[in-house]
Amino acid sequence: MGIIDQAVDKMKTKLDDACEHGTIGSSERMLSVIAGGFILGHSVKKLLKKPLAAISGLTLGGALVARGVTGKCPIVGAIGDAEEEERNLTLIERRYFEK
């Protein structure tokens, strides 16, 4: 197993741990891969002319491709966890004040 395979495996496990509940649908996965690939390709073309913009594009495109390939999204998982916590809240006391 090469160093690249180890790095990819480590990244996959970290992504899986970070977004346990954040699964996305197949159509959204496909769109993420297509959009990420487009952004990656465009950023590679602009790498020498505008390196700072190209690096940010490479980062965004890579994140979208990774999201589409793995089918998991940490943002979707975080939103789902927050909604679950909100549903578990109970109202303890309610007061009305009149003048």
N, C-alpha and C positions, 0 to 999 in steps of 0.2 A: 504494500500500500504506500503510495507516494505522499509527499507532503501536501499536494493539492487535494487529494482524496481525503486526507485527514482534516484539512481546513474546511472542505465542503461538508463533511460529516459533522464537524463541530458547529458549523453555522446552522445546519438543519436541526440539530438538537436544541440549540439556543432559540431558534425560531419556534420550534414546537413547544418549548417550555414557556416562552413569552406569550404565545397566543393559543392557549389550550382550547378555549371555547370559540375563538374567532374564525369559524369556517365560512367560506364564501362559496357561492354557487358556480356551476361550470361555465355559464355564459359570462359571468363577471370575471372568472379566471381567464377565459379566452381574451376578453377585452383588455385585461391587465397585461397579458403577454404581448398582444399586438401593439398597444400603446407604449409599453416599455421598450419594445424592440424598435419602434419608430423613433422614440426619444434617444435611445442609445445610438442608432445609426446617424441621426442628425448631429448628435454631440461629437461623434467620432470625426465627422467631416469638419466641424468647427474647432477641433482641438488645437490646431496651430494658430488660427486667426484670433480666437477669443478663448484662451485657456481656462479662465475662471468660470465663465458661463458653461463651457464644455464639461468641466469637472462636476458642476452642480447638475447638469443634464445627465451625465453618466451615473451619478448617484441616484437620481430620481428614476431613471430608466431601469437601472439594476434592481432597485427596490420594487418597482412594478413587476418586473419579470420574476423576481423571487416570490412575490405575492401570488402571481398567477401560477407558477410551477408548484408551489407548496400547497396552495389552496387555503392558506391561513393568513389572517390579517390581525395584527395586534390591536389596531384601532377598533375593529369590529368586536374583538374580544373584550376590550376595556369598556365599550359602550354597553355590551350585554351584561357585564358584571355590575356596572353602575345601575342599570335598570333593575337587576335582580335585587340589589341592596335596597333600592327605593321601594320595591314591592314588599320587602320584609319589614319596613318601618311601621310602627304602630303609633297611633295617636293616644297619648296618655291622658291629657287633660285639655279641655277646651273651655275658655272663659269668655264671657260677653260682658262688655262694659257699657253702661248707659249713663248719659249725663242727666 
